[in-house]
Amino acid sequence: MSAPTTENLTATGTFRSADELRARFAALGADSRPVVVYCGSGVNAAHEIAALEVAGIDGAALYPGSYSQWSSDPQRRVDTA
């Protein structure tokens, strides 16, 4: 599920309020199941972990290899649709 980090921010570039972030992540189902965050290099994923913490959703795991590592192994299935 894609959750772009830009949607965690206000127009001035600061994090949205905890209530706004909590509502955003609840709509994505992040408040009711384990969350693993990754991106292409790990930078945006770290931002997402911070936003989840602000929202009060603790324990999200960061997959440090991110998509770059995952997709580099030809044995792993990659869905593109």
CORLINJO-V337516 format. One record per backbone hydrogen bond with DSSP energy under -1.0 kcal/mol. NH is the residue of the N-H (numbers start at 1). CO is the residue of the C=O. E is the energy in kcal/mol with one decimal. If there is no record, write none. Layout:
nh={NH NH}
co={CO CO}
e={E E}
//
This chain:
nh={7 8 9 10 13 16 21 22 23 24 25 26 27 29 30 32 37 46 47 48 49 50 51 52 53 54 55 56 57 61 63 64 66 67 69 70 71 73 76}
co={4 5 6 14 10 8 17 18 19 20 21 22 23 26 25 29 61 42 43 44 45 46 47 48 49 50 51 53 52 35 37 62 63 39 65 66 67 70 73}
e={-1.4 -2.2 -1.3 -3.1 -1.6 -2.8 -2.7 -2.7 -2.2 -2.3 -2.8 -2.3 -2.1 -1.4 -2.5 -1.4 -3.2 -1.7 -1.5 -2.2 -2.2 -1.9 -2.3 -2.4 -2.0 -2.3 -2.0 -1.4 -2.9 -2.8 -2.6 -1.1 -1.3 -3.3 -1.8 -2.0 -2.9 -1.1 -2.0}
//
